[in-house]
């Protein structure tokens, strides 16, 4: 097993894989490490927004994605309780629906094709030498007892940092806490729309993905998750939501869950303030977990990779100091992510309160231009 690298990326989801791909494409020797085995299903909206597609083009990954024949999405529909109010919001450009199982695989393969070494099912036990200014970072990986050495380490480990990693500025979890669950459904559904159904306990999202399937995902409060069956809660959540929002039942009419596609995430913590650096550079959900209903989580993950890779490249070339990488990247993340996270959090709080949700959607129906501007405020901008 190879042990000497220019960079090690911890986490082989979309942000980690895209970062490893971008650095390997620049000629660096990169290791991509993840504790999980792939392919896998993951609780996720599986929605690639127009902003995400722009980043994929910038990373020269768009053709690989198009070859997977993802579903096309052109509009978003918001629904409040009792079906009394719905609001259609056209997207600023075409979006795509693609399962995480498929997307993760193609991004990891793209990193491999550029020469990255990919180690999955490998648990990182320790990170040392990660203080600013240190050019050597050592990782102890529980796979053949190997110790990987690199000049840079990048955290793409998701919402939950490594238990063994304790930087001096470690922050306590903040923001709202939810439970997430999803499953794929087989359906004869050609509707090019994402539907979001908001109710007192949380919300349900339904979006088309590749293969003529639907991704059905739910985000609910922990108390509702436990009450409705925990790991098997999706059926109960959908039934409860359908009672309150009848149009949800119509969207799922004739659809059936596909065995083996269910996945849960517990807990899902959103955070209003992005953090681009936590002793080492962070990408993806390690930066921030956007309120899931915004549908821009994958766009933020990919954008963080797009921002981080050039700075890592400059650092490895000796063109900037470690401290400069931290300062520049932290500023870029704050500038691009802070406003969407703030507006997304505000809209989430409003839309999961039935009375306020109905008021907001009625106002949006009367003032569609204002509704579109509000939704755009939750999106990334170049």
C-alpha positions as CSV (number, residue, x, y, z in Angstrom):
1,X,0.0,0.0,0.0
2,X,1.3,3.4,-1.0
3,X,2.0,5.8,1.9
4,X,3.5,9.0,0.6
5,X,1.2,11.6,-1.0
6,X,1.0,15.3,-1.7
7,X,-2.5,15.5,-0.3
8,X,-5.0,13.2,1.5
9,X,-8.7,13.9,1.3
10,X,-10.8,12.3,4.1
11,X,-14.2,11.5,2.9
12,X,-15.2,10.2,-0.6
13,X,-18.6,11.8,-1.0
14,X,-19.1,14.4,-3.8
15,X,-17.0,17.2,-2.2
16,X,-14.1,14.9,-1.3
17,X,-14.1,13.1,-4.6
18,X,-14.3,16.3,-6.6
19,X,-11.5,17.8,-4.6
20,X,-9.3,14.7,-5.1
21,X,-10.2,14.7,-8.8
22,X,-9.3,18.4,-9.2
23,X,-5.9,18.0,-7.4
24,X,-5.0,14.8,-9.2
25,X,-5.9,16.5,-12.5
26,X,-3.3,19.2,-11.6
27,X,-0.7,16.5,-11.3
28,X,-0.6,16.0,-7.6
29,X,-0.3,12.6,-5.9
30,X,-3.6,12.3,-4.0
31,X,-5.2,9.7,-1.6
32,X,-9.0,9.7,-1.2
33,X,-10.0,7.8,2.0
34,X,-13.5,6.9,3.3
35,X,-14.7,4.7,6.2
36,X,-17.6,3.4,4.1
37,X,-17.8,0.9,1.4
38,X,-19.2,2.0,-2.0
39,X,-21.5,1.9,-3.8
40,X,-24.1,3.0,-1.2
41,X,-27.4,4.7,-0.9
42,X,-27.4,8.0,1.1
43,X,-30.2,10.1,2.5
44,X,-30.1,13.1,0.2
45,X,-32.3,15.2,-2.1
46,X,-30.3,14.0,-5.1
47,X,-30.9,17.3,-6.9
48,X,-28.2,18.9,-9.0
49,X,-29.3,22.6,-9.2
50,X,-28.3,24.9,-12.1
51,X,-25.6,26.2,-9.8
52,X,-24.2,22.7,-9.2
53,X,-24.2,22.1,-12.9
54,X,-22.1,25.3,-13.4
55,X,-19.5,24.0,-11.0
56,X,-19.4,20.6,-12.7
57,X,-18.7,22.4,-16.0
58,X,-15.9,24.4,-14.4
59,X,-14.4,21.2,-13.1
60,X,-14.9,19.5,-16.5
61,X,-17.1,16.8,-15.1
62,X,-20.3,17.7,-16.9
63,X,-19.9,15.2,-19.7
64,X,-19.4,12.3,-17.2
65,X,-22.6,13.3,-15.5
66,X,-24.6,13.7,-18.7
67,X,-23.5,10.2,-19.7
68,X,-25.5,8.8,-16.8
69,X,-28.8,10.0,-18.3
70,X,-30.1,11.9,-15.2
71,X,-33.6,13.2,-15.1
72,X,-34.3,16.8,-16.1
73,X,-35.9,19.2,-13.6
74,X,-37.3,22.5,-14.7
75,X,-39.4,23.8,-11.8
76,X,-39.9,23.6,-8.0
77,X,-43.4,23.4,-6.4
78,X,-44.0,24.3,-2.8
79,X,-47.0,23.0,-0.9
80,X,-48.3,24.0,2.5
81,X,-50.6,21.9,4.9
82,X,-54.2,21.0,3.9
83,X,-53.3,21.6,0.2
84,X,-54.8,25.1,0.4
85,X,-51.7,26.8,-1.0
86,X,-49.2,25.8,-3.6
87,X,-46.6,27.9,-5.4
88,X,-44.7,27.1,-8.6
89,X,-41.3,28.6,-9.1
90,X,-39.4,28.0,-12.4
91,X,-35.7,27.3,-12.0
92,X,-33.3,29.8,-13.6
93,X,-32.0,27.0,-15.8
94,X,-32.4,23.2,-16.2
95,X,-31.4,21.1,-13.2
96,X,-30.8,17.3,-13.0
97,X,-31.9,14.5,-10.7
98,X,-29.3,11.9,-10.1
99,X,-29.0,9.3,-7.3
100,X,-26.1,9.6,-4.8
101,X,-25.2,6.0,-5.4
102,X,-24.6,6.8,-9.1
103,X,-23.0,10.3,-8.6
104,X,-20.6,9.2,-5.9
105,X,-19.4,6.3,-8.1
106,X,-18.7,8.5,-11.2
107,X,-16.9,11.1,-9.1
108,X,-14.7,8.5,-7.4
109,X,-13.9,6.9,-10.8
110,X,-13.1,10.3,-12.2
111,X,-10.5,10.8,-9.4
112,X,-9.1,7.3,-10.1
113,X,-8.9,8.1,-13.8
114,X,-6.7,11.1,-13.0
115,X,-4.4,9.0,-10.9
116,X,-5.8,9.4,-7.3
117,X,-5.5,6.4,-5.0
118,X,-8.9,5.6,-3.5
119,X,-9.2,3.7,-0.2
120,X,-12.7,2.9,1.0
121,X,-13.7,0.9,4.1
122,X,-10.6,2.5,5.7
123,X,-11.1,4.2,9.0
124,X,-8.9,7.2,9.9
125,X,-7.8,6.7,13.4
126,X,-5.6,9.8,13.9
127,X,-4.4,13.0,12.3
128,X,-1.2,14.6,13.5
129,X,1.0,17.5,12.5
130,X,-2.0,19.6,11.2
131,X,-1.1,22.9,12.8
132,X,-0.7,25.9,10.6
133,X,2.7,26.1,9.0
134,X,3.4,22.4,9.2
135,X,4.2,20.9,5.8
136,X,3.9,17.3,6.8
137,X,0.6,15.8,8.0
138,X,0.5,12.1,9.1
139,X,-2.6,10.0,9.1
140,X,-2.9,6.6,10.8
141,X,-5.4,4.6,8.7
142,X,-6.8,1.3,10.0
143,X,-6.2,-0.6,6.9
144,X,-3.1,-2.9,7.0
145,X,-2.0,-0.6,9.9
146,X,-0.7,1.9,7.3
147,X,0.4,5.4,8.1
148,X,-0.2,7.8,5.2
149,X,1.9,10.9,5.0
150,X,1.1,14.0,3.1
151,X,1.9,17.7,2.8
152,X,-1.8,18.6,3.1
153,X,-5.0,17.1,4.5
154,X,-8.5,18.2,3.5
155,X,-11.6,17.3,5.6
156,X,-14.5,16.1,3.6
157,X,-15.9,13.9,6.4
158,X,-19.4,15.4,6.4
159,X,-21.4,16.8,9.2
160,X,-19.7,14.8,11.9
161,X,-15.9,15.4,12.5
162,X,-13.6,12.5,13.4
163,X,-13.9,11.7,17.1
164,X,-10.2,11.5,17.3
165,X,-9.6,14.9,15.7
166,X,-9.6,17.7,18.2
167,X,-8.4,21.0,16.9
168,X,-7.9,23.9,19.3
169,X,-10.9,25.8,17.8
170,X,-13.3,22.9,17.8
171,X,-16.9,24.2,17.9
172,X,-20.0,22.6,19.5
173,X,-22.8,21.6,17.1
174,X,-25.2,24.4,16.4
175,X,-28.4,25.0,14.5
176,X,-31.6,23.1,14.0
177,X,-31.5,19.3,14.4
178,X,-33.6,16.9,12.2
179,X,-33.7,13.3,11.1
180,X,-33.5,12.5,7.4
181,X,-34.7,9.4,5.5
182,X,-35.2,8.6,1.8
183,X,-36.1,5.8,-0.5
184,X,-36.4,5.4,-4.3
185,X,-39.8,4.7,-5.8
186,X,-40.6,3.1,-9.2
187,X,-43.1,5.3,-11.0
188,X,-44.3,6.1,-14.4
189,X,-43.7,9.8,-13.7
190,X,-42.6,12.2,-16.4
191,X,-43.1,15.3,-14.4
192,X,-40.0,17.5,-14.6
193,X,-40.6,19.0,-11.2
194,X,-39.4,18.9,-7.6
195,X,-42.2,19.0,-5.1
196,X,-41.7,20.1,-1.5
197,X,-44.5,19.5,1.0
198,X,-44.2,21.4,4.3
199,X,-46.1,20.4,7.5
200,X,-45.8,20.8,11.2
201,X,-43.2,18.1,11.8
202,X,-41.0,18.8,8.8
203,X,-41.2,18.4,5.1
204,X,-41.1,15.8,2.3
205,X,-39.3,16.3,-1.1
206,X,-40.0,14.3,-4.2
207,X,-37.8,14.6,-7.3
208,X,-37.2,12.5,-10.5
209,X,-33.9,10.8,-10.8
210,X,-32.3,8.5,-13.5
211,X,-34.0,5.4,-14.7
212,X,-37.6,6.7,-14.4
213,X,-37.4,6.6,-10.6
214,X,-38.4,9.1,-7.9
215,X,-36.3,10.0,-4.9
216,X,-38.6,10.4,-2.0
217,X,-36.9,12.1,1.0
218,X,-38.2,13.4,4.3
219,X,-36.8,15.6,7.0
220,X,-38.6,15.6,10.3
221,X,-38.1,16.5,14.0
222,X,-36.5,13.8,16.1
223,X,-39.7,13.3,18.1
224,X,-41.8,12.7,15.0
225,X,-39.1,10.4,13.6
226,X,-39.3,8.2,16.7
227,X,-43.1,8.4,16.9
228,X,-43.5,7.3,13.3
229,X,-41.2,4.3,13.4
230,X,-37.5,5.5,13.4
231,X,-35.6,3.5,10.7
232,X,-38.9,2.4,9.1
233,X,-40.5,5.8,9.5
234,X,-40.8,6.9,5.8
235,X,-44.1,5.1,5.2
236,X,-45.6,6.7,8.3
237,X,-44.2,10.1,7.5
238,X,-45.7,10.0,4.0
239,X,-49.1,8.8,5.3
240,X,-49.2,11.6,7.9
241,X,-48.1,14.2,5.4
242,X,-50.6,13.0,2.8
243,X,-53.4,13.5,5.3
244,X,-52.4,17.1,5.6
245,X,-51.4,17.7,2.0
246,X,-53.6,15.7,-0.4
247,X,-51.6,16.6,-3.5
248,X,-48.7,14.5,-2.1
249,X,-50.8,11.4,-2.4
250,X,-51.5,12.2,-6.0
251,X,-47.8,12.6,-6.8
252,X,-47.1,9.1,-5.4
253,X,-50.2,7.4,-7.0
254,X,-49.1,4.2,-8.6
255,X,-45.5,4.5,-7.3
256,X,-43.9,1.7,-5.2
257,X,-40.8,1.7,-3.0
258,X,-37.8,-0.1,-4.3
259,X,-36.3,-2.5,-1.9
260,X,-32.7,-1.8,-0.8
261,X,-32.8,1.9,-1.6
262,X,-33.8,3.3,1.8
263,X,-31.2,5.2,3.8
264,X,-31.4,7.3,6.9
265,X,-29.3,10.1,8.4
266,X,-29.4,10.9,12.1
267,X,-29.1,13.6,13.2
268,X,-29.0,16.2,10.4
269,X,-27.8,19.5,12.0
270,X,-28.0,22.7,10.0
271,X,-25.6,25.5,10.7
272,X,-26.1,29.1,9.9
273,X,-22.4,30.1,9.8
274,X,-20.1,28.4,7.3
275,X,-16.7,27.2,8.5
276,X,-14.1,26.7,5.8
277,X,-11.3,25.9,8.2
278,X,-11.2,23.7,11.3
279,X,-7.5,23.2,11.9
280,X,-7.4,21.9,8.3
281,X,-9.4,23.0,5.2
282,X,-12.9,21.7,5.0
283,X,-15.1,21.0,2.0
284,X,-18.7,19.9,1.6
285,X,-20.9,19.3,4.7
286,X,-17.8,19.8,6.9
287,X,-18.2,23.5,5.9
288,X,-21.9,23.8,6.6
289,X,-25.1,21.7,6.3
290,X,-27.5,23.9,4.3
291,X,-31.2,23.5,5.2
292,X,-32.0,20.5,3.0
293,X,-35.2,22.0,1.4
294,X,-33.1,24.6,-0.4
295,X,-31.8,21.9,-2.7
296,X,-28.4,23.5,-3.0
297,X,-26.5,21.2,-0.7
298,X,-24.8,19.4,-3.5
299,X,-24.0,22.7,-5.2
300,X,-22.3,24.0,-2.0
301,X,-20.4,20.8,-1.7
302,X,-19.1,21.0,-5.3
303,X,-18.4,24.8,-5.0
304,X,-16.3,24.3,-1.9
305,X,-14.2,21.8,-3.9
306,X,-13.9,24.2,-6.8
307,X,-12.7,26.9,-4.4
308,X,-10.4,24.8,-2.3
309,X,-8.5,22.9,-5.0
310,X,-6.7,26.0,-6.6
311,X,-5.5,27.2,-3.2
312,X,-4.3,23.7,-2.3
313,X,-2.5,23.6,-5.6
314,X,-0.9,27.0,-4.9
315,X,0.2,25.9,-1.5
316,X,1.7,22.6,-2.8
317,X,3.6,24.6,-5.4
318,X,5.0,26.8,-2.7
319,X,3.3,29.9,-4.1
320,X,1.3,30.7,-0.9
321,X,1.9,30.0,2.8
322,X,-0.4,27.7,4.8
323,X,-1.7,30.7,6.7
324,X,-2.5,32.5,3.4
325,X,-4.5,29.4,2.2
326,X,-6.5,29.5,5.4
327,X,-7.2,33.3,5.2
328,X,-8.2,33.3,1.5
329,X,-10.3,30.2,1.6
330,X,-12.1,31.2,4.8
331,X,-12.9,34.5,3.2
332,X,-14.2,32.9,0.0
333,X,-16.4,30.5,1.9
334,X,-17.9,33.2,4.1
335,X,-18.5,35.5,1.1
336,X,-20.3,32.8,-1.0
337,X,-22.1,30.7,1.6
338,X,-23.1,33.0,4.5
339,X,-26.1,34.7,2.8
340,X,-27.7,31.6,1.3
341,X,-27.3,29.8,4.6
342,X,-28.9,32.7,6.5
343,X,-31.8,33.1,4.1
344,X,-32.3,29.3,3.8
345,X,-32.5,29.0,7.6
346,X,-35.1,31.7,7.8
347,X,-37.3,30.2,5.1
348,X,-37.0,26.8,6.7
349,X,-38.3,28.2,10.0
350,X,-41.2,29.9,8.3
351,X,-42.2,27.0,6.0
352,X,-42.3,24.4,8.8
353,X,-44.9,26.5,10.6
354,X,-48.2,25.9,8.9
355,X,-49.8,29.3,9.5
356,X,-46.7,31.2,8.4
357,X,-46.1,28.8,5.4
358,X,-49.6,29.4,4.1
359,X,-49.1,33.2,4.4
360,X,-45.8,33.1,2.6
361,X,-47.0,30.9,-0.3
362,X,-50.1,33.1,-0.8
363,X,-47.9,36.2,-0.9
364,X,-45.6,34.5,-3.3
365,X,-48.5,33.5,-5.6
366,X,-49.6,37.2,-5.7
367,X,-46.0,38.5,-6.2
368,X,-44.2,35.8,-8.2
369,X,-41.2,38.0,-9.0
370,X,-40.6,38.6,-5.2
371,X,-41.0,34.9,-4.6
372,X,-38.3,34.1,-7.2
373,X,-36.0,36.7,-5.7
374,X,-36.4,35.2,-2.2
375,X,-35.7,31.7,-3.5
376,X,-32.6,33.1,-5.4
377,X,-31.4,34.5,-2.1
378,X,-30.9,30.9,-0.9
379,X,-28.8,29.9,-3.9
380,X,-25.1,30.2,-4.6
381,X,-23.7,32.9,-6.9
382,X,-20.5,33.1,-8.7
